[in-house]
Amino acid sequence: MSNILIAGKDEQVCENITQLLDQDCHAFSLTDGIRMRSIDTGQFDIIIISTPLSDEFGLDLAAELHGKTDAPLIIITKGELAEEIQNKMKFTGAFVIGRPCSKAALQQAIRFAGIAGENVKRLNEEKQQLKKQIDDIKIIDRAKACLMQYLKLTEEQAHRHLQKQAMDLRKTQREAAEDVLGTYDNLN
């Protein structure tokens, strides 16, 4: 079941969009940008903005939401504005649909947005994993530098020392490096 946040000019617009959704979608709707900015958008799988909203057009809101959430955006706008808005909003990766839109077109955009959202989520997880690996390497290198400075070891000997400490103490190399840093950083 997908949680979808819908923003439209009024409740009728939001209800019309809700009617086009699959049965397995749970929709939550708002009619103004101010309230949209105040809620936690992290709980939604997809965000649909039907322009204009009651208090603004909605493109600034879409740009802000792009920076705050990983949820994919779908923007529904007048048909003659769709291409122009797509060009303006391409940095957000938003799917832009011209109005009037069919049920099939909206459902297809939701499917594509869902796939894109999963890909973004996976890439962000990989990015976090790589950041952690880089942090681990930095800590291990600092610990090796301490061992080289204070115990007069070569880099290979310091590396082997950390590996042996990690194995003997059943810790990760990072944890062994943090122990070394805790010991030798205090001497500076």
N, C-alpha and C positions, 0 to 999 in steps of 0.2 A: 504494500500500500504506500503510495506516494503522498507526502504532505506538501500541498501546494499553497503558496501565499499569493493572493490575487489583489491587485490594487486597481481600482477603477474610479470613474467620475462619481458614480452613485451606486447604491445597492442593486439597482436593476441591471446595470452593466456587469457587476460582479456575479449576479445570479445567472445572467445569460451565458457568461463564460463557464460558470460551474456546470450548467446544463450540457455543455459540450465535452466535459471531461469524462473519462472512463469511470465505471462504477467503483473501481478499486482506488480511486483518488480521494483523499480527504482535503477539502478546500477550506481555507480561512481567508476572509476578505476584509479589506479596509478601503476607505475612500479618500484618504488624504496622505500627502507626503510626510507631514509632521508625525502622525501616528506610526507610519511605516518606519521612520527613522528611530523611533523610541522602542521598538520591540526587538527581541532577540531573533534574528533571521537565521541563526544557525540550526534551528530545528526543522527548517523547511528544505525539501529536496529540490524544489523548483520555485522560482518567483516569476509571476506574470504581471506585467504592468500594461494596462490599457490606457493609452494617452487620449486626451488629457485627464488629469486627476482633478479633484474639486478645488485644490489650492495651488496647483502648478501644472506644468506640462508633463513632467515625469522623467525627462532625460537626465536632469541633475541627480534625481533620486536613483536612477539606474546606475549612474557613474559612482555614486557613493556606495550603493549596495555591492557593486562589483569589488570595491576595496575592502568591504567588511565581511563578505561571505564567499564560500566556495560554491554556493548554489547557482546553477545556471539561470540566466535571465531570458525571458521571452517578452518582447515588446509588441503589443498590438496597436496599430496606428492607422490613420487614413491611408487608403491604398496609394494615393498619389504622393504621399510623404514617405512611404516605406523605403525606397531606395536611398533617399537623402538621409534618413535616420540611420539606416544600416551603415552608411559611410561614416556618419558622425560617431556611431557607437561601436565600431568594429573593434576598438581597443578593449571593450568589455567582453567580447565574444558572444554578445546577445543575439538571439534569434529574433529577427524582425518579421512580423506577419502583417500584411495589408488587410484592412477591413473593407468590405465584409470578408470574414474568413469562415470556411466550412469546418464542420466537426472533424473531418478527416485531416485537414491541414493542421488544425490545432493539436490533434492527437499525435500526428507525425512529428510536429515540432517538439512536443513533450517527450516523445520517445528519443529523438535526437538529443534534446537537452539532457535527458537522463543519462544517455551514453556519454555525452561530453562531461557531465558532472562526475561520473564514475572515473573517467580518465583523469580529470583534474585531481580528484581525491587520491588516486593511486600515485600520480606524479608528486603530489605534496607529501605523501608518506615516504616516497623514495628520497625526496629532497631532505626531509627531516632525518632520515637514516644516514644520508651522506654527510649532513652537518654534524651528526653525532660521531661519525667515523673521523671526520676532520678534527673535531674537538679531542677525540681520543688520541689521535696522532700528535696533536700539539702538546698534550699533557705528557705523553710518553716521551716525546723529544725533550721536554723541559726536565723530566726526571733523569733521562740519560745524560743531559748536560750537567746536572747536579752530581751524578755519580762520577762523571769524567773529571769534574772540578775537584771534588772532595776526596774521592777514593783513587784518583789518578788512573782511571780505567780508560781503555780505548773505547771507541764507539761500539765496536762489536762486543767487547767484554761487558759494557754497560747494558747493551741490548740483551745479551745472554743472561746477565744478572737479573734483569726484570722478568724475563721469561721463566727463569728458575724460581724466583720468588712467587710468581703467579701460580706456577704448577705446585710448588710445595705448600702454599697457603690456600690452594683451591680458590683462587681469585682470578679475576680478569686481569689482563696486562694493565689496563687503565687503573684498576683498584690498587695494584702493586705500585704503579707509578705515583698515584696519589699518596700512598704511604711514604714513599721515598721523598716526595715533595714536602710532606708534613714534617719529616725529620730534618731535611736539609734547608728548606726555605726559611726556617726559624733562625738559622745561623747567619743569615745576611743582615 
